[in-house]
Amino acid sequence: MARCMARQKEQHKISRIGWLRAAVLGANDGIVSTASLVLGVAAANTHHGDVVIAGVAGLVAGAMSMATGEYVSVSSQADTEKAALAEERLEIEDDHAGEQRELAAIYVRRGLTLQLARQVAEQLMTRDALGAHARDELGISEITTARPLQAALTSALCFSLGAALPLLMVFFAPQQLLIAVVAAVALASLAFLGGLAAWAGGAPVAPGVMRVVFWSALAMSVTAGVGAIFKGI
């Protein structure tokens, strides 16, 4: 019973992969990009208004870039899936028996006896031949199906929410503490985000937190260093 419940829980988490990937990528990139931009501009010892303008511009540009990139990327995946399904549909129409044997061979490789595999393939193809081949031959299922618009909107929204965190610190933090406050809030937020993503996906929390904090701190440090180099120019 316990093993059965564990499997059900694991499958439930797998269903989150599509939106979780876009959400984590968007929010993480929003925090890192905007915080790095703000730190770089602030390290150059510019006026507070310039830092605000840079942060707002980074939020808007980043959100649009994330949405565009996700839409184009996932649309390409969707086009590939459609082409594969169209090709498979023709193959089923031209050689139904051959495709049934091919499906049975797949089940045999997965551990079924030949007789049982033939029975399963026959019943599945009688009910939904294309769906059976899409799932078991092509690896296309409801969970993994590409959704370009959903991915684009999720990425843009999550990027904006992430970018809003360091940007708010620009408005409320004292000028002399701006760099320290933005960096601290960004890293704390990223640590929470990394832990939350790991927990939601059923992965170990500590490695997820350390990974995102290390690389984000490196990105912000490099950007701040570049800003300091151009200080006074």
Order of alpha helices (4+ residues) and beta strands (2+ residues): alpha-alpha-alpha-alpha-alpha-alpha-alpha-alpha
